[in-house]
Amino acid sequence: MSETLPNGVWPVMLTPYTDDYEVDYEALEQMIEWYIRKGVHGLFAVCQSSEMVQLTLEERVAVARFVREKAGGRVPVVASGHVADAYSQQSEEIARISATGVDAFVLVTNRLAAEDEDEAVWKRNAEKILNDFPEVTFGLYECPNPYQRLLSPELLAWCAQTGRFTFMKECSNNLEQIKAKIAAVKGTRLNLYVANNPHVLETLQAGGHGYSGILANFQPDLYAWLTENWSGKPEQAQLVQDYLGASCLFEGRHYPTSAKYYMQLDGVNLTLKGRTKRIADFKETHRREIEQLRRFNGNIAKSLV
């Protein structure tokens, strides 16, 4: 497992399915190649976009292992799959998914304390996990479901200072809070990747480490360009950020079906099937929107060459 993770773009990966709603590993391999060809810096597997709650533990383990193996060291891979309520089941998730060789097992922050419990409870439960799994490297994910637990900068600083955490998907959508968290992890091995599209450039300027969000399933190459060029090409970077920020209007529209359609248009052979959304709700007008978004993305990418 790596000591530090690279700055840049970490897509929240989708799970493709066969016509029988089984995990489609041939399509998943094509998807991995698509992400890497688009220039991503890492892969976040078995997350909410992967429909991890709808995957069995066996499927979560198998997907994490497959992504890690097929990435083949070209980019690092982190994985979650942390969905259980009981600690005994969470322990099994941690043990089995981390054993696949992923670079970090990503803890979902709302799994470490109930909604009405304070950060002292959260910290005690985190300490137990760290003690029970001394060889595992961890990440953090402020997943909004079943409820969203945002970590305070003070608690995040404690996590960073343990030296056990390398990855965080930050989901507050609050620029001042994000900046405080960036300051809290400065000088540690814990990297903070934001999920909020309009703030990517500002968080990079503040010392953040990149982006891990839904639109990396539509625009991974543009986010890769931004995270690699924001400092050296500030005027272009602002234009790209303005476009990406406006594109967030697509984020919740019929996702993840919409993202699977985008990948189909880009040559990935996968179905639109999912375990949480009906294909029938993804209508012809929604397909036209994605087609136009894809053309616009291509025009922006050409302008950066």
Secondary structure, DSSP 4 states (H G I P E B T S, - for coil): --SS--SEE--B----B-TTSSB-HHHHHHHHHHHHHTT-S-EEESSGGGTGGGS-HHHHHHHHHHHHHHHTTSS-EEE-----SSHHHHHHHHHHHHTTT-SEEEEEGGGSS-TTS-HHHHHHHHHHHHHH-TT--EEEE---SS---PPPHHHHHHHHHHT-EEEEEE----HHHHHHHHHHHTTSS-EEEE--GGGHHHHHHTT--EE-SGGGGT-HHHHHHHHHHTTT-HHHHHHHHHHHHHHGGGTTSSTTHHHHHHHHHTT-------SSS-GGGS-HHHHHHHHHHHHHHHHHHHHT-
